[in-house]
């Protein structure tokens, strides 16, 4: 029996199309790699949070960050980002004068990444990132709140915000609006859109009076005003 020519065998192997088994193995390998990234970077800490309160991490875009800052710029008091991820909103808030700026994030890898970004920007001692469950954080001393969360948890978040935030506090929600509150302003289009809300009669220090600068609100908001939010007209910028 003649032996195969090694050169011919190698050429045949290179030219052979992947069969069903090979494709299945490649897909399984890709899926395993994706799961490894999820388990290592995105999942830690979620085991301590009920499934209905878990929110996957999706970083805010540069345009989304810009819109958040536009709706908060010039306001006094503590600014917090709930589910701060890699810390980009907190860092940008500090840079534009919103101080103190604090981020709350449960994932330790993302907290470490946020602190690295702050260190590289020379702001390590100026911004704060805490590894904490946002549902257990007290908001009674917060004047400005940024949230980029999933629609499934926003009704529960409304209850927490109304119960804890002081009167005059402003909440900016990215990607998805709060389901029952009436916004006082919004910016952007599509996934880059953000909504601003102001709390009246909040559960925090109600004696505090907001001294914030108001954006032009020249377009009347449709529909009735929520009892949770001041009945202010709405403006939109593309």
N, C-alpha and C positions, 0 to 999 in steps of 0.2 A: 504494500500500500504506500502510495506516494505521500510524502509529508507536505503539508501546506506551506507555501512560501510566506514567511512572516510579513513581508512588505504587502503582499496581496491581502492577507488577513487584516492588517491594520487599515488598509484602504476600504475594505468591505465594512469594517466596524464603523468607520467614520461616515460612510455613505448610508448606512442603515437607518431607516426612520425609527423613531421611538414607537414601541408598541404600547398597548393598553397598560401593561404592568409597569413599564418604565414611566409612563405619564402619571400613573397613580402614585408611584414612589416619589416622583418629583413634587407632586401636589402635596403629598403628606409631609415631605420635608419642608416645603414652604410654610405650610400651616403650623408645623411644630415651631419653626423659627418665629413666626408671628406671635404664637402663644407665649413663647419664651420672653419676647419683648414685653408683652402685656403683663405677664406674671412678675417680671423683674421691675419694670418701671411704673406701670399704671395701677396694678392691683393692690400693692401693699397698703394695709390699713382698712381696705374695704370690708374685711371680715368683721370689723367692729361696728359696721354700720348696717342697719337693716336694708334689705334689697331694694325696697321702694324709695329709699333715700339716697341710694348710690347714684353718682353722676360721673360719667366718663370724662376724662380730660381731653379737651380740644382747645389748643392755644388760640388766643384772640389774634386777629389780623391787625396789621398796622393801622388800617382804616378804622377798625372797631375801637382800638385804643384811642385814636385821635378824636373820635366822636364822644367817647366817654369823658375825656378831658374837656372837650368843648362844653359839655353840659354840667361840669363840676367846677371849672376854672373860676378862681376868685372867691370861692366859698370858704368860710372859716371853719375850724374844728377838725376833729379826727376823721380821716378818710380810711375806709377799710374795703378790701376786696375779699369776698367770701368765695372760697375755692380758688385761691390765687394762682394755682398752677406753677408755671415757671417764673412768676413774679413780675412780668412785664408791665402790667397795669400799675402796680404799686410803685415801681421804679419810675415810670413816666409821671405818675401823680406827684411824687416828691420833686422831680425835676421842674415841674411847672408851678410849684409853690403850694401844693396841697399837703400840709404837714400838721401833725404826724401822719405818715402813710404806713398802713399795716396790712399784711396779708395773712389769711388763715387757710391752711392747706393740710389735709390729712396725710397725703402721700409723702413719705420721708425723702424719696428720690427727687421729687419736684421741689420740695423745700430746700434741699441741698443745691439744686440747680439754680433756684432763685437767689440764694445767698451768694453763689458763685457769680451770677450776673451782676449783683449789687457790688461785690468786691471788685470786679473788673471795671465797673463804672465809677469806682471811687466813692461809693455811697454805702459801704458796708456798715458804718456806724450811724447812718442816718435813717435807714428804713428797717422795718422789723418784719420778719416772717416767722410765724408760729405754726408748729405742727399740732393742729387742733381740729376737732370735728366742728364744722361750722354750725351744726345744729345745737351744740352745747356752748357756743360762744355768746357772751352777753353783749348786747348792742346798745346798752343804755347810755353810753357816753359817746356814741358815734353820731356824727352830723352828716356824713356822706358815705354812701354804700354803693359798691359796684358788684353786680352779680352776672355771671354767664353760666346759667344752669339749665337743666333739661326741663321741658314743659311739665313732666310728671310730678316734679317736686315744687313747682311754683305756687300752687294753692297753699301748701303747708308753709312755704316761705312767707307768703303774705301774712299769715297768722302770726308768725314770729316777728316780722318787721313791725306790724301794728302794735303788738304787745310790748315791744321793747324800745323802739326808737323814740326819741324825744320829738315834740312838736317842732316843725320846721325842718326836720331832716330830709335830705333828698336821696332817693334811690334811683340808680341807673341800671336798667336791665338790658343785656345784650342778646342778640339773636332771637329771643322770644319775649313778648310782653308779659307783664303780670296779668293773670286772667281776669280779675274783676276790678282792679284799680284803674282810674282814669288818668292817662299821662298828661303832664303839663307841657311837654315838649318832646320832640323826637328828631333824630338826624339819621340820614343815610337811607339806603335802599337795600332790599333783599337781606342776605345774611349779615350785611354790615350795618343794618339799622339798629339803633339803640333808643330806648324810651326812658324818659325822666319822670319821676313821681315825687310829690312832696307830701309829707305826713302832717296831718292836722289832728290835734288831740291824741298824740301818741302815748305809749305806755311808759316812756322814759321820763326824763326831767322836764315836765311840761312848762316849768317856769322859764326855761331858756327861750329867748326870742331870737329867731334867725335874723342875721344881718347880711344875708347873701344878696349878691347882685343878680337881678332877674334878666333872663334872656328876653328878647322881643317875642311876645306871644300874640300875634296879630290875626291868627286864623281860629275861628271858633271851633271848638271840639264838638263832634256830633254825639248825640246820646246823652243820657243823664249822668251827672257827676257821682262818682262813688262816695259813699260816706267816709271812706278811709282816706281820701285824698282831697286836697283843696280844690274847689271848683274854679280852676284857672283855664283860660283858653289855650289852645295848642298851636304850635308852629311847626312847620316841617321844612327841612333843607335837604336837597338832594345830594 
